[in-house]
Amino acid sequence: MHAAGQVVLAVDVMGSDRGAVEVLEGIYCFFKHLRCCSIRIIAIGDREILDPIVNGRRFAKFRHLLTIFHASEVIAMDESPTKAIRQKKDASMVRAIELVQKGEADAVLSCGNTGALVSLGTIRLRPMTHLERPALGAVIPALDSQFVLLDVGANPSPTVRQLVQNALLGSHYCRTAMGLHVPRVGLLSIGTEEGKGNELVQGAHESLKALDGIIRYIGLIEGFQLFSGEVDVVICDGFVGNVLLKAIEGIACKLKIYLKKEMLKNFLRILGCFFLSRAIRNISGKLNTRQYGGAPLLGLSRPVFKAHGSSDRVAIEHAIMIAARLAGGEISHHLEMDIARAEEILTRSERI
């Protein structure tokens, strides 16, 4: 157990595409900008790799906030989640989840195999009462705001009930992470008119309309509305959400490269950049997906946060910040109450 008032994060250091050193650098950046000592991190991984770095001079003043927990195995990105969980009992991701399960940590952060993390979290930490499946959410920058997109990969083939529950998860996360009291929830479809979308979308649309008073459902939305600032939570299945998330990140990355290339083509453009430097920095900040480089696995009894496998140290730092905020938040109690109310309404409407 840990001290009262202190948040402890279990960080799977071995799951990153960039290696354990990059994750440790992200932890170092987080500690360097930390203004209080209320957050402690347990780094789970191979001691032979971690000890020389953590015991070095750079981490000296943060050593009281960082503990190493040895794990001899790693679940690779291309491994079958079911097979890996069954065979690799001493994997860093498995040990990280176990620390939360035992109450020795408050939340998990991993850059590793998404399928394995979702499966482990669901099996070991269990979904909340009445909740069928957890969902991965991601915060996406929009016009002068952000929106929460979910599901982005946890459940590619949800039922109508699971899609509706995702709306509740996204709404509550939006309140906790973004401070919006009454988030606007939209269901992604191929048109806004009644009758648009497949059977899953139409079923979820009718159910969401029945939950007025629990969530603020604004109806069906199309892709062009995502970045207009008119919606705070966007609901879709995990297949569509994952494709959309990666497309957004790819466009943002390529756009920054293209803009830089065009602005540095000749002297006049370079001179123009000098006068437009503030505007360019603002645009660059909007396109910086590293500050949104991860997704919480919402709906479990304890917070689990999935950072991208390709996350660099800056993205890791931001992921730790969000995971710590989730671990210290009071999302569970109110969410469970709303899920129970929604379940009652939906069950009653099915009987009619």
DOSE-288448 format. One record per residue (C-alpha): residue in one letter; y, x, z. Coordinates in Angstrom, 1 decimal. Layout:
{"A",{Y,X,Z}}
...
//
This chain:
{"M",{0.0,0.0,0.0}}
{"H",{3.6,1.1,-0.5}}
{"A",{6.9,0.8,1.4}}
{"A",{8.5,-2.7,1.6}}
{"G",{11.3,-3.1,-0.9}}
{"Q",{10.0,-0.3,-3.1}}
{"V",{8.8,-1.0,-6.6}}
{"V",{5.8,1.2,-7.8}}
{"L",{5.0,1.4,-11.5}}
{"A",{1.6,2.6,-12.8}}
{"V",{2.3,4.5,-16.1}}
{"D",{-0.6,5.3,-18.5}}
{"V",{0.6,8.7,-19.6}}
{"M",{-2.2,9.3,-22.0}}
{"G",{-1.9,6.4,-24.4}}
{"S",{1.0,7.6,-26.5}}
{"D",{0.8,8.7,-30.2}}
{"R",{3.3,11.5,-29.3}}
{"G",{1.2,12.8,-26.4}}
{"A",{1.5,12.9,-22.6}}
{"V",{4.4,15.3,-22.6}}
{"E",{6.7,12.8,-24.4}}
{"V",{5.8,10.1,-21.9}}
{"L",{6.6,12.5,-19.0}}
{"E",{9.9,13.4,-20.6}}
{"G",{10.7,9.6,-20.7}}
{"I",{9.8,9.5,-16.9}}
{"Y",{12.1,12.5,-16.3}}
{"C",{15.0,10.8,-18.2}}
{"F",{14.5,7.6,-16.2}}
{"F",{14.6,9.5,-12.9}}
{"K",{17.7,11.5,-14.0}}
{"H",{19.6,8.2,-14.6}}
{"L",{18.2,6.4,-11.5}}
{"R",{20.9,5.6,-9.0}}
{"C",{18.5,4.7,-6.1}}
{"C",{15.2,5.8,-4.7}}
{"S",{13.6,2.3,-4.7}}
{"I",{11.4,2.9,-7.7}}
{"R",{8.3,5.2,-7.6}}
{"I",{6.0,6.1,-10.5}}
{"I",{2.3,6.9,-10.5}}
{"A",{1.5,8.8,-13.7}}
{"I",{-2.1,8.3,-14.7}}
{"G",{-3.8,10.9,-16.8}}
{"D",{-5.5,14.3,-17.1}}
{"R",{-4.4,16.6,-14.2}}
{"E",{-4.9,19.7,-16.4}}
{"I",{-2.2,18.4,-18.7}}
{"L",{0.1,16.7,-16.1}}
{"D",{0.1,19.1,-13.2}}
{"P",{1.8,22.2,-14.8}}
{"I",{4.7,19.9,-16.0}}
{"V",{5.2,17.8,-12.9}}
{"N",{4.9,20.8,-10.6}}
{"G",{7.4,22.7,-12.7}}
{"R",{11.1,23.3,-11.9}}
{"R",{12.4,20.3,-13.9}}
{"F",{10.6,17.7,-11.8}}
{"A",{11.3,19.5,-8.5}}
{"K",{14.0,17.0,-7.2}}
{"F",{12.0,14.0,-8.4}}
{"R",{8.6,15.0,-7.0}}
{"H",{8.9,12.6,-4.1}}
{"L",{9.2,9.7,-6.6}}
{"L",{6.3,10.8,-8.8}}
{"T",{2.6,10.9,-8.1}}
{"I",{-0.3,12.0,-10.4}}
{"F",{-3.5,9.9,-10.5}}
{"H",{-6.3,11.7,-12.3}}
{"A",{-8.1,9.9,-15.1}}
{"S",{-10.5,11.9,-17.3}}
{"E",{-10.7,9.6,-20.4}}
{"V",{-8.4,8.0,-22.9}}
{"I",{-8.8,4.8,-24.9}}
{"A",{-7.8,5.7,-28.5}}
{"M",{-5.7,3.5,-30.7}}
{"D",{-8.5,3.0,-33.3}}
{"E",{-11.2,2.2,-30.7}}
{"S",{-12.8,-1.3,-30.3}}
{"P",{-11.1,-2.7,-27.1}}
{"T",{-14.3,-4.4,-25.9}}
{"K",{-16.5,-1.3,-26.4}}
{"A",{-13.9,1.1,-24.9}}
{"I",{-13.4,-1.0,-21.8}}
{"R",{-17.2,-1.2,-21.3}}
{"Q",{-17.8,2.5,-21.8}}
{"K",{-14.7,4.3,-20.5}}
{"K",{-14.5,3.4,-16.9}}
{"D",{-12.3,6.4,-16.1}}
{"A",{-9.8,5.8,-18.9}}
{"S",{-6.1,6.1,-17.9}}
{"M",{-5.3,2.5,-18.9}}
{"V",{-8.3,1.2,-16.9}}
{"R",{-7.1,3.1,-13.8}}
{"A",{-3.5,1.9,-14.2}}
{"I",{-4.6,-1.7,-14.3}}
{"E",{-6.9,-1.1,-11.3}}
{"L",{-4.0,0.3,-9.2}}
{"V",{-2.1,-3.0,-9.7}}
{"Q",{-5.2,-5.0,-9.1}}
{"K",{-5.7,-3.3,-5.7}}
{"G",{-2.0,-3.7,-4.8}}
{"E",{-1.2,0.0,-4.9}}
{"A",{1.3,-0.6,-7.8}}
{"D",{3.4,-3.6,-8.8}}
{"A",{3.3,-3.3,-12.6}}
{"V",{1.7,-1.4,-15.5}}
{"L",{3.3,0.4,-18.4}}
{"S",{1.2,1.7,-21.3}}
{"C",{1.8,2.9,-24.9}}
{"G",{-1.9,2.6,-25.7}}
{"N",{-4.3,0.3,-27.5}}
{"T",{-2.8,-3.2,-27.5}}
{"G",{-6.1,-5.0,-27.7}}
{"A",{-7.5,-3.1,-24.8}}
{"L",{-4.4,-3.6,-22.6}}
{"V",{-4.4,-7.4,-23.3}}
{"S",{-8.1,-7.6,-22.5}}
{"L",{-7.9,-5.5,-19.4}}
{"G",{-4.9,-7.3,-18.1}}
{"T",{-6.4,-10.7,-18.7}}
{"I",{-9.8,-9.8,-17.1}}
{"R",{-8.5,-7.8,-14.1}}
{"L",{-5.2,-9.4,-13.3}}
{"R",{-6.0,-13.0,-14.5}}
{"P",{-3.5,-15.5,-16.1}}
{"M",{-1.5,-17.8,-13.9}}
{"T",{-2.8,-21.2,-12.9}}
{"H",{-3.1,-23.6,-15.9}}
{"L",{-2.2,-20.8,-18.3}}
{"E",{-4.8,-20.3,-21.0}}
{"R",{-3.7,-17.0,-22.5}}
{"P",{-1.0,-14.4,-21.9}}
{"A",{1.5,-13.6,-24.7}}
{"L",{3.4,-10.5,-25.8}}
{"G",{7.1,-10.9,-26.0}}
{"A",{9.7,-8.6,-27.5}}
{"V",{13.5,-8.6,-27.2}}
{"I",{15.2,-8.3,-30.6}}
{"P",{18.9,-7.6,-31.3}}
{"A",{20.8,-10.4,-33.1}}
{"L",{24.5,-11.1,-33.8}}
{"D",{26.4,-10.3,-30.6}}
{"S",{23.2,-11.2,-28.6}}
{"Q",{19.4,-10.8,-28.5}}
{"F",{16.5,-13.2,-28.7}}
{"V",{12.9,-13.1,-27.3}}
{"L",{10.2,-13.2,-29.9}}
{"L",{6.7,-14.2,-28.9}}
{"D",{3.8,-13.9,-29.4}}
{"V",{4.0,-10.5,-31.1}}
{"G",{0.3,-9.7,-31.1}}
{"A",{-1.7,-10.8,-28.0}}
{"N",{-3.1,-14.0,-29.6}}
{"P",{-3.2,-14.2,-33.4}}
{"S",{-4.9,-17.6,-33.5}}
{"P",{-3.5,-19.7,-30.6}}
{"T",{-4.1,-23.4,-30.0}}
{"V",{-1.2,-25.9,-29.8}}
{"R",{-1.4,-25.9,-26.0}}
{"Q",{-1.2,-22.0,-26.0}}
{"L",{1.8,-22.1,-28.3}}
{"V",{3.6,-24.6,-26.1}}
{"Q",{2.8,-22.4,-23.0}}
{"N",{4.3,-19.5,-24.9}}
{"A",{7.6,-21.4,-25.0}}
{"L",{7.6,-21.7,-21.2}}
{"L",{6.8,-18.0,-20.8}}
{"G",{9.6,-17.0,-23.2}}
{"S",{12.1,-19.2,-21.6}}
{"H",{11.5,-17.9,-18.1}}
{"Y",{11.4,-14.2,-19.4}}
{"C",{14.8,-14.9,-21.1}}
{"R",{16.3,-16.0,-17.8}}
{"T",{14.9,-13.0,-15.9}}
{"A",{15.5,-10.2,-18.4}}
{"M",{18.6,-11.5,-20.2}}
{"G",{20.3,-13.7,-17.5}}
{"L",{20.5,-16.9,-19.6}}
{"H",{20.2,-20.0,-17.4}}
{"V",{19.2,-22.4,-20.1}}
{"P",{17.7,-20.5,-23.1}}
{"R",{17.5,-22.3,-26.4}}
{"V",{13.9,-22.3,-27.7}}
{"G",{13.0,-22.6,-31.4}}
{"L",{9.6,-22.8,-33.2}}
{"L",{9.4,-20.7,-36.3}}
{"S",{8.4,-22.6,-39.4}}
{"I",{9.0,-22.7,-43.2}}
{"G",{11.6,-25.5,-42.9}}
{"T",{13.6,-27.4,-40.3}}
{"E",{12.7,-30.9,-41.6}}
{"E",{10.2,-33.1,-39.8}}
{"G",{6.7,-32.5,-41.3}}
{"K",{7.4,-28.9,-42.3}}
{"G",{4.9,-26.2,-41.3}}
{"N",{1.1,-26.1,-40.8}}
{"E",{-1.0,-28.2,-38.5}}
{"L",{-0.5,-25.8,-35.6}}
{"V",{3.3,-25.8,-35.9}}
{"Q",{3.5,-29.6,-36.2}}
{"G",{1.3,-30.1,-33.2}}
{"A",{3.3,-27.7,-31.1}}
{"H",{6.6,-29.2,-32.4}}
{"E",{5.6,-32.7,-31.1}}
{"S",{4.4,-31.3,-27.8}}
{"L",{7.6,-29.3,-27.2}}
{"K",{9.7,-32.3,-27.8}}
{"A",{8.0,-34.0,-24.9}}
{"L",{9.0,-31.2,-22.5}}
{"D",{12.7,-32.0,-22.5}}
{"G",{14.0,-31.2,-19.0}}
{"I",{11.6,-28.3,-18.5}}
{"I",{12.8,-26.2,-21.5}}
{"R",{15.7,-26.6,-23.9}}
{"Y",{13.9,-27.1,-27.2}}
{"I",{16.2,-27.1,-30.3}}
{"G",{13.4,-27.7,-32.8}}
{"L",{12.0,-26.0,-35.9}}
{"I",{13.8,-22.9,-37.2}}
{"E",{13.6,-20.8,-40.3}}
{"G",{13.6,-17.0,-40.7}}
{"F",{17.3,-16.8,-41.8}}
{"Q",{18.3,-18.4,-38.4}}
{"L",{16.8,-15.6,-36.3}}
{"F",{19.8,-13.3,-36.3}}
{"S",{22.5,-15.9,-36.4}}
{"G",{22.8,-16.2,-32.6}}
{"E",{21.8,-19.8,-32.5}}
{"V",{18.4,-19.3,-30.7}}
{"D",{17.4,-17.3,-27.6}}
{"V",{13.6,-17.7,-27.7}}
{"V",{11.5,-17.8,-30.9}}
{"I",{7.9,-19.0,-30.8}}
{"C",{5.2,-18.2,-33.3}}
{"D",{1.6,-17.2,-33.4}}
{"G",{0.6,-13.5,-32.7}}
{"F",{-0.2,-12.7,-36.3}}
{"V",{3.2,-13.9,-37.7}}
{"G",{5.0,-12.3,-34.7}}
{"N",{3.4,-8.9,-35.0}}
{"V",{4.2,-8.7,-38.8}}
{"L",{7.8,-9.9,-38.2}}
{"L",{8.3,-7.4,-35.3}}
{"K",{7.1,-4.4,-37.4}}
{"A",{9.1,-5.6,-40.4}}
{"I",{12.3,-5.8,-38.3}}
{"E",{11.8,-2.4,-36.9}}
{"G",{11.0,-0.9,-40.3}}
{"I",{14.1,-2.5,-41.9}}
{"A",{16.3,-1.2,-39.0}}
{"C",{15.0,2.3,-39.4}}
{"K",{15.3,2.5,-43.2}}
{"L",{18.8,0.9,-43.1}}
{"K",{20.1,3.6,-40.7}}
{"I",{18.7,6.3,-43.0}}
{"Y",{20.2,4.6,-46.1}}
{"L",{23.6,4.2,-44.5}}
{"K",{23.7,7.8,-43.3}}
{"K",{22.7,9.1,-46.8}}
{"E",{25.4,7.0,-48.5}}
{"M",{28.2,7.8,-46.0}}
{"L",{27.7,11.6,-46.4}}
{"K",{27.6,11.7,-50.2}}
{"N",{31.1,13.1,-50.7}}
{"F",{34.2,14.3,-48.8}}
{"L",{36.1,10.9,-49.1}}
{"R",{33.2,9.0,-47.6}}
{"I",{32.9,11.6,-44.8}}
{"L",{36.6,11.3,-44.1}}
{"G",{36.2,7.5,-44.1}}
{"C",{33.5,7.8,-41.5}}
{"F",{35.9,9.6,-39.2}}
{"F",{38.2,6.6,-39.1}}
{"L",{35.3,4.2,-38.9}}
{"S",{33.4,6.2,-36.2}}
{"R",{33.6,3.5,-33.5}}
{"A",{32.4,0.8,-35.9}}
{"I",{29.5,3.0,-37.1}}
{"R",{28.5,3.7,-33.5}}
{"N",{28.5,0.0,-32.8}}
{"I",{26.3,-0.8,-35.8}}
{"S",{24.0,2.1,-35.0}}
{"G",{23.6,0.7,-31.4}}
{"K",{22.7,-2.7,-32.8}}
{"L",{20.0,-1.1,-35.0}}
{"N",{18.6,1.0,-32.3}}
{"T",{15.2,-0.5,-31.7}}
{"R",{14.3,2.1,-29.0}}
{"Q",{16.1,0.1,-26.3}}
{"Y",{13.8,-2.8,-27.3}}
{"G",{10.8,-0.6,-28.0}}
{"G",{8.2,-2.6,-26.1}}
{"A",{6.8,-5.9,-25.1}}
{"P",{5.9,-7.5,-21.7}}
{"L",{2.5,-9.2,-21.5}}
{"L",{3.7,-12.5,-20.0}}
{"G",{1.7,-15.0,-18.0}}
{"L",{-0.4,-12.7,-15.9}}
{"S",{-0.4,-12.6,-12.1}}
{"R",{1.3,-9.1,-12.2}}
{"P",{3.6,-7.6,-14.8}}
{"V",{2.0,-5.6,-17.7}}
{"F",{4.4,-3.9,-20.2}}
{"K",{3.3,-2.6,-23.6}}
{"A",{5.5,0.1,-25.1}}
{"H",{5.0,1.2,-28.7}}
{"G",{2.5,3.9,-29.4}}
{"S",{5.2,5.8,-31.3}}
{"S",{7.8,5.5,-28.5}}
{"D",{9.9,8.6,-27.9}}
{"R",{11.3,9.7,-24.5}}
{"V",{14.4,7.4,-24.9}}
{"A",{12.2,4.4,-25.7}}
{"I",{9.9,5.2,-22.8}}
{"E",{12.9,5.4,-20.4}}
{"H",{14.1,2.0,-21.5}}
{"A",{10.5,0.6,-21.2}}
{"I",{10.3,1.8,-17.6}}
{"M",{13.6,0.2,-16.8}}
{"I",{12.5,-3.2,-18.2}}
{"A",{9.1,-2.9,-16.5}}
{"A",{10.8,-2.1,-13.1}}
{"R",{13.1,-5.1,-13.6}}
{"L",{10.0,-7.3,-14.2}}
{"A",{8.2,-6.0,-11.2}}
{"G",{11.2,-6.6,-9.0}}
{"G",{11.9,-10.1,-10.4}}
{"E",{11.0,-13.5,-9.0}}
{"I",{9.5,-15.0,-12.2}}
{"S",{6.1,-16.1,-11.1}}
{"H",{6.8,-19.0,-8.7}}
{"H",{9.2,-21.0,-10.8}}
{"L",{7.1,-20.4,-13.9}}
{"E",{3.9,-21.6,-12.3}}
{"M",{5.7,-24.8,-11.3}}
{"D",{7.0,-25.5,-14.8}}
{"I",{3.5,-24.8,-16.3}}
{"A",{2.0,-27.3,-13.9}}
{"R",{4.7,-29.9,-14.8}}
{"A",{4.2,-29.3,-18.5}}
{"E",{0.4,-29.6,-18.2}}
{"E",{0.8,-32.9,-16.4}}
{"I",{3.1,-34.2,-19.2}}
{"L",{0.9,-33.0,-22.0}}
{"T",{-2.3,-34.3,-20.5}}
{"R",{-0.6,-37.7,-19.9}}
{"S",{0.6,-37.9,-23.5}}
{"E",{-2.9,-37.0,-24.8}}
{"R",{-4.4,-40.0,-22.9}}
{"I",{-1.9,-42.5,-24.5}}
//
